[in-house]
Structure formats: C-alpha cells, structure tokens
Amino acid sequence: MTGVQVVALGGSLLRPEVMERHAWLEGMAAVVAEHVAGDGRLGLVIGGGQPAREAISLAQPLIDDVARLDELGIAATRLNAAVVQQILAGAGIDVAAAIPIDIEHAAELLEQHAVVVMGGTVPGHTTDAVAIRLAVAVGAGSCIIATNVSHVHSADPATDPDAVARERMTLSELQEIVGPPEHVAAGPTAVIDPIGVQVAIDAGLPLRVLDGRRLQQLAACIAGEAFEGTAVEVG
C-alpha cells in the first residue's frame, strides 16, 4: 500500500494535566487533513493513557489475571480511539467509521479510507506493538511513536540525571534500553513497549520516536521530512 504512514499516539497525549487537549485534538485533525490532502493514508493507533490505568487500578485488587486486566486497558484504548475518530470525521476527513479490533480489518479499511483509527487488539499486545504490526502489514516504511517525551534516552531521565537524549540509534540498542520482550503486567508505561521493539526487529522496520505534543514535528515526520526526535534504524 503506497503512501501510508502509521502513528502510535500515546494515551498520555489526551491527559488534561499534560496539555490543553482540545487545542491539541484540533491541531491533530489539521495535521491529518494536510497529510490526506496529498493522497496520503494514515493509520492511527491510540493508547489508553490514564483511563486505562484507572480502570486497571480499580479492578486489580479483585482480579489476579493479567489478561483480564489487559482487556480493561484495551477497552480504554478503543474509547480514546472513538474520540479521535469522531473528531476527524467532524473535520470532514475520510476516516473509517469502524474502530477495528484486529490488524487484518484495519489494513482492509486502509484500502478503502484515507484514515483508520484503532486501539488495542488482544491481551499482551500494547498499542505500540499494534501500531508496529499494522505498519508491517500495510508496508509502511517506518512506524512513528508519538508520546510525551522528545527522544529515546540512554536511561530514564526521571531517575538518571546523566541520561542522554539519542537522535539516532539501532533497534538492537533500543532493545537494550527498554529490556527483553516480556509482558508481565497491565498498565505500566515505557517510551516504547519492548514487545513492540522485538516486532520491529523481526520485521526490519525502522521506528521514529518524538514528542506528539509538538504537532509541527509530528507533521514533518509523517511527511518524511527532518524532525526533532529519535530515528531508530534497522542496522
């Protein structure tokens, strides 16, 4: 499928304490409209963010099953996806009305519409991993991970004052930072899900990591132009 980009939008981008959500959503709709006006296609995979963590926190004392807790997180991602989908539809963008629940359906819808918005799919697969799998399925040249940090760092900058922002790195180097591809709990966040990184390694798919709050940088990345963030290459 030519001219298609896939973006994972972290659920943190919809949190009111992080940014002015309505202005961001309006700006995001403008970025999407600009991309599809040039015959581009766009798959958006939306994270669960705070609603997912709140639902999991509520149920966790009574549910000792990671897969069941994951289902709550998935429901939150699909709700967030529906919000984004409705906003894009209201802006007159050709976005699929359905929120697909698997990669195959999402890829089919991208053959029919300029934009497809989805959330999670099955327990054990974060939305990062879903976005990377969708990028592979539709033949995208890379997968864009838009979150609330500007770069991948050599360590967690919140706990390590010597952490260094990386502008370029390899997928193998990224795997060393995020850890082995294991899924042990529902709810925690990292700059990129380690299972998703392993999927990218297996598929030979480059990743692009940037601060999704900075819509000019996101628009540039979607357009294949230079951007401020981390380019994660296959080598």
N, C-alpha and C positions, 0 to 999 in steps of 0.2 A: 504494500500500500504506500504510494508515494506521498510526500508532503505531510506526513503525520508526525506529531510530537505527543509524548506522554509526560504528564507532570503529576507528581505526588504532592498534594497540598496538605501540609501538616495541620492537624486539628487545632494546634496552638494559634494558627492564624485567625481563628474565629473567636478567640477569647477576648472579652472586653478589657481585661486588665493589661493585655499585651498591646493593644492598638485600638483605634477607632474603627470598629468592624464595618459600619455602614459605608464609610468612605472607602475602605479597602475593597469591599464587595463591588461597589460601583466602579472603582478603578480596575478591578479584575475583569469585570464584564467588558470594559473598554479594551483591555489587552486581548481578550479572547476575540472580540469583534474585529480588531485590527488583523489578527492572525488569519481568521477565516475569510476575511475580505479578499485576501490574496490567494484563495483556493486552498489554504492550509486546512488540515484536520487536527483535532486536538482531543486526546483522552485525558480526563481529569480524574484522579483518584483521591478522595477526600478522607483525611484521618478523623478519628473520633474525638481527640482532644479531651477537654475537661468533662464533657458529658459522659464519655466512656469511662473515665476514671471514677467519676462519682457513682455511676451505676455499679461498677465492679466493687467499689468500696462498700456500697450498701449491701451487696449480696455476699461478699466474701466471708463474713463470719458464719454464714449459714450454708455456703456451698464450697465443698472441698474438691472441686473438679475444675482444672484449668480450662478444659474445652468448654464447659458450660459458662464460665466467666468470660471466655473469649466471645461467646455468642452475644453477650450483652454489649461488649465493645463493638462488635460488628453491627449490631442494631444502631448504635450511636453514629457510626460512620455513615450508614445509609441515610439516617436522618439529616446529617450535615450535608450529604450529597444531594438530597432532595432540596434543601435550602438553596444551594448553589445552582442546581438545575433550574429551579423556578425563577431565580433572579436572571439567569441567562436567557430563559425563554421570554421573560418580561421585557428584556432588552432587544427582542426581535431576532435573536441568534438561532440558527438552525441546530437546536440541541435535541437529542433523543428524549422522548417523554419518559421512557422506561429507565429505571435505575437497575442496570444489570447486576446479577448476583454471581456471575462467573465470567471468566476471561473470554470464553468462546462467544457468549452472547454480546459482550462488549465489542469484540472485534467485528462481529457481524453488523452491529449497529453503526460502527465507524465506516462501514462501506456505504451506509445509507444516509448518514448525517454528518454535518461538519464537526459536531462536538458530542461526546458521550461523557456523562458524569457517573461515577460509581463510588462505592465504598469498599468494605471488606468482602471477602468471599467465604472462607471456611476457617475454623479454628486452627491456630498455628501459623497463619499467614497474615502478617501485618500489612497495612496499606502500602508501605514501601515495597514489600515483596510483590504485592498485587500489581503495583504500577510497573515494576521491572518486568514481571511476567507479561503484562499487556504490551509493553514496549517490544519485547521479543516477538510476541505473537503477530503484531502488525508491522514488523520490520522497521521500527524506528531506529534512527542512527545512534540514539542515546536515550537515557531516561533522566529527567530533571527532578531533583528532590528539593522542593521549596519548603523551608522550615523557618524557625525563628532565630537561626544563627547564620552568620555570613559565610563561614568556611568550616571545613573539617579542620580540627586542631590535632596536634600531636598527642594531646591528653585533654582531659576535661578542664576547660578554663575556669570553671566554677570552683574547682578544688586545687588546681595546679597553676600557680602564678607564672610558671615558666613555660606553659603551653604555647605552642607556636602555630599560627594560622598557616595552612598549606594552600598554595594556589594550584599546584599540580601534584599528583601522586598516582600510584598504580592501584589497581583493585586489590592486589595482594597486600600492599601497605595499608590500605583501608581495613582489610580484614584483620590485620594485626592489631589495629586500634580498637575496632568495635568488638572483637572477640569471636569465638567459634560460633558456627551456625546452629545455635541451640535455642529452643523455645521452652522456657521453664516457668513463666508466669504471665498473667494477663495484666496489662496496664502500664508497665514501665516504659520509659521513652529513652531513646538514644538518637544521635544525629542521623544515623541510618541503621535500620534493622539488620543485624548480622546475617539472618537467613536471606534477606534480600540481596546482601552483598554476595553471598555464595551463589545465588541465582545468576547475578550479573557475571561472576567469574565463569560459571559453567557455560553461559551463553556468549561470552566475549562481548559484553555490552558495556560501553563507557557510561559513566554517570556524571551528572552535573549537580553540584550542591550549592545552594545560595539562600539568601535571606528573602523569603517570599513576601515580606512586608515592603520590600523595595521593588515596586512594580516596574520601574524602568529597567532594572537589572533583569527581572524575570522576562519582560518583553524582549529584551536583547537576546537573552539565552534562547527563548523559543524561536526567535528569528535566525538563530545560528550565528549571532554576532558576538563580539567580545563582551564579557560580563565580569562583574566582581564576585568571586566565589572560588570554589574548588573544582577543577577539572580532574576527574578520576579516569585514567586511561587503562587500557587493557594490559599493556606491557608489564 
